[in-house]
């Protein structure tokens, strides 16, 4: 199906800014409060109240713009976007239209196969969120919770540069990483802090003109973004090939049925009757403010990944995984500080391997890891000095995770010290060879794969404690008749 068609995707991502109060009022933004307990007179649009812009929201928007290499507008305008919806008390949303605070920038994404692609970002603008309509448990009625009304959002609008659902997910993940690095958004998708609208169209391969797009609203997981786009692409191609026409509309993704459904015809900008908000002066930002924000920028994900490659000789893939969050990068570097940069690859393997598996299994963030970086470094020290093998180290790690003790204590208590006495290993090898004359004859007749059998038998005889390198060398000599 796809050989004849090209997919065109653009994403509009809404990142809830991590301010303690709303963008135009002093009401709190904390998640989980009882309905309508965090909505003040400004949020409720009482007559005579006036909005006051939150300076911290401005600082966060500037921080994001600088991180993507975009120009920051020294003068931007807030506009009224007019539409009626029950959870929008004013009858309009305060947003930015013709003059946004953040101009054109870009992000580079890297796909699983290592292909790098640069995705353009058209703009990012400040706006307020609407409230929330509630239906669950309300028979034949709709409840309105206005706690979210006025919550500050940064809407990040991409260019239509993505050509597959996988590219769209990679771009969304990269943005998710970035806003968390910048500490401007907590990225909690279940709570709605980071959500996405996907604009999807198809066109004959080789065509220059874009096809008619459909917008899929309010996608709040990476998996749903991928599945919704895949379904919508298949729907549009099937529709066109059967003689139909794609109409510009807004659609919803139903994850239970894995399908998109029409919601309403897609509005154009003139449907919203944008005009400058008369209650808000133009936002003026001077160069000194912009430069002060620039000075506060942390090391960004791409910069950290590049440093991990140059300082620790990691692969680009490993560096990307370890720099995917500030917390993971900090944990890895704390382990490296303990074991030394010469063993950075070993540290990377354990952070991405055993530690990551344990965190996923127990649904924990790395800050809550039951084995801290110093403790993991202590375990790796015992691998490096030959006290235990890598296989035994996994057993020790599991005990550390469940018992909370350090590696040395567990190694001593369980008697897990590696056998490095060549004589003891040779004795075990001799016993195994003597007990398996047929396998010995077959090996010497050319069945080289039996080497693994002998390794396994010796390991079993030594309780898994034989030093693997010594065992391999001694066993090769013995099997060869040495």
PyMOL commands that set and color helices and strands:
alter all, ss='L'
color gray80, all
select helices_A, chain A and resi 2-4+55-67+165-181+222-241+269-272+287-295+301-312+316-322+326-339+341-362+366-368+373-384+390-403+407-414+422-435+437-444+450-461+468-479
alter helices_A, ss='H'
color red, helices_A
select strands_A, chain A and resi 5-16+75-76+79-82+92-95+105-110+116-128+132-134+143-145+152-158+194-204+214-219+249-254+259-265+275-276+283-284
alter strands_A, ss='S'
color yellow, strands_A
deselect
rebuild
show_as cartoon
